[in-house]
Amino acid sequence: MTVTPTHEELLNCLRIERWATDLSGHSYSTMLELERTAVAAATPLSTAEIDEALAAHPRVGEDAEGNAAYEQRFGRVFVIRAEGRSPEEIAGERERRLENDDIAELAEVANQLRGLALLRLRAAYADQFDSASQGT
């Protein structure tokens, strides 16, 4: 059995039209195949694509002052894979990243977006692949 993600489902994982178009309409026989294809399609991400993804991304956490400093420094919302991280860890990462130059931070944002896309893909499709491998 294979899984064929739709364009809209993929946009829920990473709101970049080109990426969703590249992946949609294809059938994937394993989660690993989908993940590898997703990462390849998201590497690299252009500045415009990062901006496109971040336009739909909520602010992370409640630290208005820290978020404001980041947004002032880089002109975009702070994005990080928050799952499994404490508020203190997230704040520490934001502070560390405030020291990045623009190019380094753009690379970190792209990496975070790829990681978030993978988490969302797993949440959306892992059960379908598990069911297929069990023959149900």
N, C-alpha and C positions, 0 to 999 in steps of 0.2 A: 504494500500500500504506500501511496505517496501523499504528500501534503502540498497543496497549491495555494499559497497565501494570496489574498486579494490586495490590490493597490491600497485601499482604505485601511485594511488591517495593518499593512506595513507602515503606513503613515502614522498609525497609533504607536508604533515602535520608534520611529525616527521621522520627524516631519520634514523630510527633504524629498521633493517631487522626483528628482532624478534617481535617487536611491530606490525609492518605492517602485518606480517604473522599471528599473533594472532587475529587480527581484520578482515582481509580480508576473503572473502568467506562466511561471516555470514550476515544475513539480520537483519536490525534494524528497528523497527516500530516507534520509536520516536527519536528525537534529544537527549533527556535526556538518553535514553538507550545507544545510541552510545557514548555519553560523559562519562557516568559511566563506560562502558566497556573499553574505551580508557584510562581513569585514572587508573583503576584497572590494566590494562596491563602494564602501565608505572610506577607502584609502586611496588617495588622500581626499579630504573634504576641502573645497574652496572656501575662502572667506565668506563669499555670498551664501554658500550652502550652510555654513555654521550660523550665519545671521538668520537664515530661513528657519533652521531648527530652533534657535533660541527665541525667535519671535513667539513660538507656541509654548515655551518652557516656563513653568512657574518659578518664582523665587524660592531658594532653598532656605529653610529655617526662619527664625523670627528675629535674627540679629540685624535690625534695620541699619545700625551704624556701620557694621562690618560690610553688609551688602552695599550700602551707599558708597563706601570707600572703594570697593571693588568696581562698582559700576562707573564711578567717576574716573578711576584709573584706566579701565579698559573699554568703557563705552558699551558694555553688554552685561547681562545678568550672570551671576556666578553659577556655574553648573558643576556638579560633582555627583558621583554615584554615592548616595547617602545610605543605602541599605547596609546594615551592619556597622555603621559608624555612629559614635556618640556625637551630640552637639558640640562637645569640646574638640573632638577630632576634626569635625567639619570646619569649625572656626580656625583651628590650627592650620589646616590645609589652605584655607582662604588666605590667612596671613602669610603663609609661605609663598603662595602663588602671587601675592601682591608684589613680591620682589622680582618676579619674572620680567624679562623684557617682552615686548609685544609679540615677537615671533615665537618665543618659548611658550608663552601663555596660549597663543592660538593653537599650538600643537597639543597642549594639555587639554584644552577645551575639546578639540577634535577627538582625542583619545577618550575623554569622559563620555562624549556623545556616542562613540562606538560601543563603549562598555554598557551604557544605558540601553542602547538598542538591543544588545545581546540579552540583557536581563529581561527586557520586554518580549523579545522573541521567544525565549524559554518559557516565560509565563503564558504566552499565547499558544504555543505549539507543542511543548514537551509532552503533554498528555496525549496528543494525537499520535505522535511518534511512538510513545510507549504502548498505546493501544494497538498500533499497527504491528509492532514487533511481537506482541503477545497473541496476535491473530484474532483480536476481538474487533 
